[in-house]
Amino acid sequence: MTVMRFDCHRGITPLLWAFAALATTELLVVHLVLSLRWPRLAWGLTLITVISLVWLVHWIGSFRRRPHELGSDSIRLRCGTLREIELPLNRISQVRSSWSAGEHRGSGVANLVPIAYPNRLFDLDPPIRGPRGSMHRVAVRVDEPEKLDFALAQLGVKIA
């Protein structure tokens, strides 16, 4: 089976671009205010902020370059270049499109959706060991969730 790709940038990156615009505005305002009293401090903070903005723009672009990928026996879920989790399909008990409020947060849940709200929740049984302990759920956002559901169902994953 070839690897199928599922984009996740259309639901996430517009909000991240808005955040980048706010950060740029903050850069200009803070620089102007600080330069009146402490010019050296203003330039130092400006340099740090510009470096952070360059990283932010690179990260926002990575959502388009690094989509979720479904193979024959696993799915690789990503949060741009920031985080990646590979789930064996036989460990996924179900994939849900709706859940109780707050269920996509908290201990044991890996939320791979910055700013926006996830539209799929992967329940794992048994849980998977992650960098922050045991994970029993993974929350993601997919641009075309019905296509992902169909592909997962074809591979025997329960869609709820």
N, C-alpha and C positions, 0 to 999 in steps of 0.2 A: 504494500500500500504506500502510495506517496503521502507526503506530509501535507495536510490541509492547513491553510492559514486563515485566521479569523481576526480581522482588524479590531482595534479598540481605541483608536485615536479620535474618532468623530465625537464621541460623547464626553471625552476628557479634556482634550487639548484646548477647546475654546475657553474653558474656565481657567486653564493654566496660562493662556495668553493674556487674559484679563488680569490675572495675578502679576504677570511680568510687567504689564503696563502700569499697574499700581506701584510696583517696586521701582520702576524707572522714575515715576513721579516723585516717589519718596527720595530717591537719589538726588534729584535736582533740588528739591526743597531743603533737605538736610544740608547739602553742600552749600547752598546760598546762605542759610542761616548761620552755619558754623564758620563760614569763610569771613564773616563780619568780625567775629571775635577771636577765633582760633584757626587761622588759615592752614597750618600744618596738619592739625587734626582733621580738618575738612578734606584735605587731599588724601590722607591716609584712609579715611572712611570711604571716600569716593573710589579709591583703588580696590578696596575689599568688596564694595558693592558691585562694581563693574565686573570683577572676576566672578562673583556670585551670579550676576545676570547672564554672563557667557555660559556658565554651567547650566543655568535654568533653561536657556534657549536650546542648548544641546540636549538636555533631558526631555524637553517638550517634543523635539524632533524625533527622539528615539521611540516614541509611541507609534509612529508611522513605520519606522524601520524594523521594529521588533514586535510583530503581532503575536498573539497566542498561536500555538502550533499543535495540531492533533495528529498523532501517528497511530499505528495499528495497535499499540499496547500501552501508550501513555499520552498525556497531554501536558504541554509546557505552557504555563501561565506566567505572564510577565507584567511588570509595572515599569515599562520603558527599560532603561538600563539600570534602574535602581534595585530591582528585585526580580527573581525568577524562581518558580517552583515547578518541579516536574512531578506529576501525579500518575502513578500506574493506574490504568483503567480498572483493574480488579480491586482497587482499594476505594473506589468511588461508590458509595452506597446509593446515592441519588444526586441529581442536579435539580435545584428548585429555582423557579422564577418569582416566587413570593414567599415571604417569611414574616415572622413577628417582628415588631419594632425592636431595634437594637440587637437582633440575633446575629447580625453580620459584624458585630464588634465584640470586644472583650477577650478574655483569656481563651487560648486555644483556637482563635480565629485569625487567619491571615487575610487582611483586607488589602487587595492589590489595586484599589481605586482611590487615587488622591482626589480630593475636592468633590468629585461627582458621587452619585449614589450607584452602588453595584446593581446589576440586573440579573446576575446568576450567582447562586450559592451552591458550592460543591460540598456535600456531606461525605466525610471519610470514615470508613470502618474497615479495619482498625485505624486509629489515628496514625499520622506520620510524624516522625521526629523532624523538627525544624530547628533553625538557629536560636529560636526563643522558646524552645520547649516543644511539647506535644501539640500538634495541630489536628483538630477534628473537623474544621471547616475552612474553606477558602472562598472569599468573595471576589468576584471580578465584574468587569463591564465589557460587553461585547457589542460591536456596532450592529451586527445582524444575529441576534440571539437564536432566532428560529432555525437558521442554518446550522448553528452549532448544536442545537438540540437534536436536529435530524441526524447529523453525522454521528453524534454520541449514541443515539438510539440504534443506529445501524451497527454499532460496535457492541451493543448489549448493555449499555449504561441506562439505568432507570431515570426517566425524566418525570418529575413531579410538578 
